Amino acid sequence: MMKYKKIVLAGGNGYLGHVLAKHFSSITDEIVILSRKAQPAQGNIKTMVWDGKTTGDWTSALKNADLLVNLCGKNVNCRYTEKNKKEIFDSRLIPTGLLGKAIEGIKDQPKLWINITSATIYRHAEDHYQDEFTGEIGEGFSIEVCKAWENSFFEINTPNTRKIALRMGIVLGKTDGAFPRLLNLVKAGMGGKQGNGQQYVSWVHEQDVALSIEWLLQQDKIAGIINCTAPEPVKNDVLMSAIRKTYGINFGLPTPAWLLAVGAKIIGTETELILKSRWVKPTILLNSGFAFKYPTIERAVEDILK
């Protein structure tokens, strides 16, 4: 017997959406992905077309949903030009407001609505960890995006729908995201530390993302802001060393900060994504009894590379 009737993934045609769809498909009657492009059904996973800006037939998918996960948002792995800044804001705020409007307009509203936000909202931290209770909000463009996104999310009145802003760390997995790019550096002999290597990386294994969301679905008293990061963040040099060691390469050239700045301009990204120290702790998940399947970077990398 299935645990759940229906789960909706808004903007779920990307990497993390596929991870969640695969995880929940075996325990849910129906998975609905809201996407800009039509896709053929795969078993109990189907796609409904939306543009993320206007209401339409897709709103019917929200009725009686056990869970709605909003994954919308332009990738921040780009240069922060004015055009890109506007797209980054709009691609988060507009779909969030639209989903709220759709929920308000239906009778049988979703039980839980999770917005995937970012743990980068916390300040650069090398002195101590940042959690949901004592963490300090940082400054800069990416932080302003996170603040506006969370504010717009919580301002929406959904008395019958529990809401969680899931502040996600860097997701590590087999097929996409950060890990394949880091592995390519290792393979090319450039898998040393980046910058001084002392910046913390708050990461989380893709399976723990799915398992933690399932856990939160079951914990009906938990709402608000939740950190989704592994309980043991590591420094950049430790992360790169773990990948090299597990892959079987002993040496990796380091990349100094000045060279990262040059490379970032060439490939169209920002060095903040690499050099900011994100030392984040998932206190609420841990206090609620959630057990991470991959709590250490060694176990996570071993699983990904096996």
Secondary structure, DSSP 8 states (H G I E B T S, - for coil): --SEEEEEEETTTSHHHHHHHHHHHTTEEEEEEEESS----BTTEEEEE--SSS--GGGGGGTT-SEEEE-----S-S---HHHHHHHHHHHHHHHHHHHHHHHT-SS--SEEEEEEEGGGB---SSS-B-TTT--B--SHHHHHHHHHHHHHHHS--TTSEEEEEEE-EEE-SSSSHHHHHHHHHHTT--S-BTTS-SEE-EEEHHHHHHHHHHHHH-TT--EEEEES-SS-EEHHHHHHHHHHHHT------B-HHHHHHHHHHHT--THHHHS---B--HHHHHTT---S--SHHHHHHHHH-
